[in-house]
Amino acid sequence: MNKTSMTLALALASATLLTFTAQAATPNYGSYAGTTGGTRSGGEGSFSAMANTPSYYKYSYAWGMAALSDGTLHAASSATPCPGCRAQTGAESLARFWDTVAFHNGQNLGLANLSVSIDGTLTPGGYAQAWARFYVGDPKADFFDHLNDYAPAMQLKSGTTVLGDELAIPLGNSKVFIYAELHTSAVALPYAGSPNTAADFGNTLHFNWTLPDGVTTSSASGQFMTAAAVPEPSSWMMAGAGLLVLVRLQRRRAGPSTAR
């Protein structure tokens, strides 16, 4: 299988992972984890999810976890060459969470910083890849139907990446939809002496926020970030110093996009 065919196969497998669980008419809250050829769990209304490939898989392994309570995602995939198989071996994992969060502001207009920090390592003995998505914006009834439009995937590299957004918090009550996703893929080459391949982002994707004074939150799940420590602005300060890659996402608050 050439690289183009491999990429197409992975895209088809990813589509299966993404569309496995039934979604509500308008997504409210949930979490999901899935692996190719392995377990899948969660969906709309789930607080957490975990998935992994079967223990009898000899040449590939993948696992994923998602939790609303601390805003974390974990995903990792690895593959070992199969001697004499004359075929590539590989695995994929996907983890994601989403929630509808209400802000209650009784004081002043202010800006909130919302971000996800992602840390991982790619070992490209064959093909090792990882992607992330992050969205903060209005709830959309067709969000999962047009996921690529609302939350385009960003390819990750080894190290730490921060995806962030700045949100104006008006006086009174306001509501936003928050979505994060982590996806890994590893494919080992079928040649003698080929090295192992891994996309290890199991260390975590972690949601962080810094809220203006006087702003409180609640969530549709009642669980979002309830187990997390008080957020610190250190990652944003480091990004300003050039130590982290900070990508500011343009909030998509326009009407529904057309199908692609």
Summary of the structure (lengths in Angstrom):
residues: 260
radius of gyration: 19.0
end to end distance: 27.1
largest distance: 68.2
contacts: 907
relative contact order: 0.22
helix: 10%
strand: 49%
